[in-house]
Amino acid sequence: MRRTVTVIVPAHNEEEGLPATLESVLNQTLRPDEVIVVDDASTDRTGAVARSYGATVLRPPANLGSKAKAQNHALPHCTTDLILAVDADTVLAPDYLERVAPAFDDPQVAVAAGNVQTRHTRTLWERGRSTEYLFGFHWHRPIQHAAGSPMVCSGCCSVFRRTDLAAAGGFPERTIVEDMDYTWSQQIAGRRALYVSSAVAWAADPEHLTYLRKQLRRWMAGFCQNVRVHARDLILRKPILGLWVLLALLEILTAPLWWATPFVAAWTTDTPLPVALTWWTTAELLLTTPPLIYAAHRRRLPLGTVLLNLPCVYANKAVNLYYAWRGILSELLLVPLGLSRGLTVYEKGRADSGAAPDREATMAT
């Protein structure tokens, strides 16, 4: 059975990256029936570029302020069975839709997404992200999928059943990360979310620390917002997903202790610091390298390059940990106490001079 598909591409000042995205969409082996680009008050040639590829361009009268709002602006124009939401800097493998669409033969499936990898590995931060993606999408995500409870269907390339999306009121706007919110909401409601490992997309990740910080602040604050919104329902209705969330929180809380272990061991015992660091590094490698070796084989990547990128991940982890702790403090402590509104402004991680200022609304104490 052939399912009809509409592609929604939210875009704000994406003149440079949009052509590669639209080319990958138009070259799908399962051709989409319509491509809608939401030109969200761009000040560059985003709209003109989209029209040159034959896309339907919708331009709101003013900037909508978030990806979810831009996607919802296009939703009333969609009548197909499925909706593929693609970021304007993401490139899909030619068979991406062909591989994901069969997931919806199961009437219980509401959302599905594939394996995301990095498009570029030029800088320290991109190399670190490539390692994170290789590890996460070849270790964590398959385990979660096998347990029937993916943590998130990636927002840069997720496919949605349109009727479920419409029944839910569209893409969630109550949190700063709509993809995780929808993935959790649908599973709590008894619907299914699927990870399709054979479908591959490549995302353009932040190449500089400035933009990585913005992205990770949004991701970590959004994760904690979803914990706050969904915690009770996860426990009562989807406990296995709640377990993954609990493990993620425990990892955040215990990470400083793990990183400090060799120094504490050297300080409190007779173990020399170099020896303690050697044992710690060995343990890290034993935990990390097997999934990376498998991922390199699966993705047909040079193993040497993958392993050489491994040290870069610790720079990303340090930034991630800072914003994870910040998110917990703000979203799970100050917001419930009425001392903060949390992160309310959506700002894209990559360079975007037209983005709204990065701020966190805080009430006076």
Backbone hydrogen bonds, N-H to C=O, Kabsch-Sander energy under -0.5 kcal/mol:
donor,donor_aa,acceptor,acceptor_aa,energy
6,T,82,L,-2.1
7,V,34,E,-2.7
8,I,84,L,-2.7
9,V,7,V,-0.5
9,V,36,I,-2.9
11,A,38,V,-2.6
18,L,14,E,-2.5
21,T,17,G,-1.3
22,L,18,L,-2.8
23,E,19,P,-2.6
24,S,20,A,-1.9
25,V,21,T,-1.9
26,L,22,L,-2.7
27,N,23,E,-1.4
28,Q,25,V,-1.2
29,T,94,P,-2.5
31,R,29,T,-0.8
33,D,5,V,-2.6
34,E,5,V,-1.3
36,I,7,V,-3.5
37,V,35,V,-0.5
37,V,56,T,-2.9
38,V,9,V,-2.0
38,V,36,I,-0.6
39,D,37,V,-1.0
39,D,58,L,-2.1
40,D,11,A,-2.5
40,D,38,V,-1.5
41,A,39,D,-2.2
49,V,45,R,-2.7
50,A,46,T,-2.3
51,R,47,G,-2.2
52,S,48,A,-1.9
53,Y,49,V,-0.7
53,Y,50,A,-1.0
54,G,51,R,-1.9
55,A,50,A,-2.0
56,T,35,V,-3.0
57,V,55,A,-0.5
58,L,37,V,-2.4
58,L,56,T,-0.5
70,A,66,S,-1.8
71,Q,67,K,-2.6
72,N,68,A,-2.5
73,H,69,K,-1.5
74,A,70,A,-0.9
74,A,71,Q,-0.8
75,L,71,Q,-1.3
77,H,74,A,-1.9
78,C,75,L,-2.0
82,L,4,T,-2.5
83,I,160,F,-2.4
84,L,6,T,-2.8
85,A,83,I,-0.6
85,A,158,S,-2.6
86,V,8,I,-2.4
86,V,84,L,-0.6
87,D,156,C,-1.5
88,A,10,P,-0.7
90,T,87,D,-1.7
91,V,202,W,-2.8
93,A,200,V,-2.5
96,Y,93,A,-2.3
99,R,95,D,-2.0
100,V,96,Y,-1.9
101,A,97,L,-2.8
103,A,100,V,-1.9
104,F,101,A,-2.0
105,D,102,P,-2.0
106,D,103,A,-1.2
109,V,106,D,-2.0
110,A,192,R,-2.8
111,V,192,R,-1.3
112,A,159,V,-2.3
113,A,194,L,-1.8
114,G,157,C,-0.5
115,N,196,V,-0.5
115,N,199,A,-3.8
117,Q,201,A,-2.8
119,R,203,A,-2.6
127,R,123,T,-2.5
128,G,124,L,-2.2
129,R,125,W,-2.2
130,S,126,E,-2.3
131,T,127,R,-1.7
132,E,128,G,-2.1
133,Y,129,R,-2.7
134,L,130,S,-2.4
135,F,131,T,-2.4
136,G,132,E,-3.1
137,F,133,Y,-2.8
138,H,134,L,-0.6
138,H,135,F,-0.6
139,W,135,F,-0.8
140,H,135,F,-0.6
141,R,136,G,-3.0
143,I,139,W,-1.5
144,Q,140,H,-2.5
145,H,141,R,-2.6
146,A,142,P,-2.6
147,A,143,I,-1.5
148,G,145,H,-1.8
149,S,144,Q,-2.9
154,S,152,V,-0.7
157,C,154,S,-1.6
158,S,85,A,-0.7
159,V,112,A,-3.3
160,F,83,I,-3.1
161,R,110,A,-2.5
162,R,81,D,-2.4
162,R,160,F,-0.6
165,L,161,R,-2.3
166,A,162,R,-2.8
167,A,163,T,-2.3
168,A,164,D,-1.7
169,G,166,A,-1.6
170,G,165,L,-2.8
181,D,177,V,-1.6
182,Y,178,E,-2.4
183,T,179,D,-2.2
184,W,180,M,-2.6
185,S,181,D,-2.6
186,Q,182,Y,-2.5
187,Q,183,T,-1.5
188,I,184,W,-2.6
189,A,185,S,-1.8
190,G,187,Q,-1.3
191,R,186,Q,-2.7
192,R,108,Q,-3.1
194,L,111,V,-2.0
196,V,113,A,-2.9
196,V,194,L,-0.5
197,S,195,Y,-0.8
199,A,196,V,-1.4
200,V,198,S,-0.5
201,A,115,N,-2.6
202,W,91,V,-3.3
203,A,117,Q,-2.9
203,A,201,A,-0.5
204,A,89,D,-1.0
205,D,203,A,-0.9
212,L,208,H,-2.1
213,R,209,L,-2.7
214,K,210,T,-1.3
215,Q,211,Y,-2.2
216,L,212,L,-3.0
217,R,213,R,-2.3
218,R,214,K,-1.9
219,W,215,Q,-2.8
220,M,216,L,-2.8
221,A,217,R,-2.2
222,G,218,R,-2.5
223,F,219,W,-2.4
224,C,220,M,-2.1
225,Q,221,A,-2.3
226,N,222,G,-2.2
227,V,223,F,-2.0
228,R,224,C,-2.3
229,V,225,Q,-2.4
230,H,226,N,-2.9
231,A,227,V,-1.9
234,L,230,H,-2.7
235,I,231,A,-2.0
236,L,232,R,-2.0
237,R,233,D,-3.1
238,K,233,D,-0.8
238,K,234,L,-1.2
241,L,238,K,-0.5
242,G,238,K,-2.0
243,L,239,P,-1.9
244,W,240,I,-1.6
245,V,241,L,-2.0
246,L,242,G,-2.4
247,L,243,L,-2.7
248,A,244,W,-2.2
249,L,245,V,-2.2
250,L,246,L,-2.6
251,E,247,L,-2.3
252,I,248,A,-1.9
253,L,249,L,-2.4
254,T,250,L,-2.4
255,A,251,E,-1.4
258,W,254,T,-2.1
259,W,255,A,-2.6
260,A,256,P,-1.5
261,T,257,L,-0.7
261,T,258,W,-0.8
264,V,260,A,-2.6
265,A,261,T,-2.8
266,A,262,P,-2.0
267,W,263,F,-1.7
268,T,264,V,-2.6
269,T,265,A,-1.5
271,T,265,A,-0.5
276,A,272,P,-2.4
277,L,273,L,-2.9
278,T,274,P,-1.9
279,W,275,V,-2.4
280,W,276,A,-2.3
281,T,277,L,-2.6
282,T,278,T,-2.4
283,A,279,W,-2.2
284,E,280,W,-2.3
285,L,281,T,-2.5
286,L,282,T,-2.3
287,L,283,A,-1.7
288,T,284,E,-1.8
289,T,285,L,-2.6
292,L,288,T,-1.2
293,I,289,T,-2.9
294,Y,290,P,-2.3
295,A,291,P,-2.7
296,A,292,L,-2.7
297,H,293,I,-2.0
298,R,294,Y,-2.8
299,R,295,A,-2.7
300,R,296,A,-0.6
300,R,297,H,-0.6
301,L,296,A,-2.7
306,V,302,P,-2.0
307,L,303,L,-2.5
308,L,304,G,-2.2
309,N,305,T,-1.4
310,L,307,L,-0.8
312,C,309,N,-1.0
313,V,309,N,-0.6
313,V,310,L,-1.4
314,Y,311,P,-1.2
315,A,312,C,-0.9
316,N,312,C,-1.3
317,K,313,V,-2.6
318,A,314,Y,-1.7
319,V,315,A,-1.7
320,N,316,N,-2.9
321,L,317,K,-2.8
322,Y,318,A,-1.9
323,Y,319,V,-2.0
324,A,320,N,-2.1
325,W,321,L,-2.5
326,R,322,Y,-2.1
327,G,323,Y,-2.4
328,I,324,A,-2.3
329,L,325,W,-2.5
330,S,326,R,-2.6
331,E,327,G,-2.8
332,L,327,G,-0.7
332,L,328,I,-1.5
333,L,329,L,-0.6
334,L,329,L,-2.4
335,V,330,S,-2.4
337,L,333,L,-1.4
338,G,335,V,-1.7
339,L,334,L,-2.9
340,S,334,L,-0.8
341,R,361,A,-2.0
342,G,361,A,-0.6
344,T,342,G,-0.6
345,V,359,R,-0.6
346,Y,65,G,-0.7
346,Y,344,T,-0.6
355,A,352,D,-1.9
359,R,357,P,-0.8
361,A,342,G,-1.0
363,M,339,L,-0.5
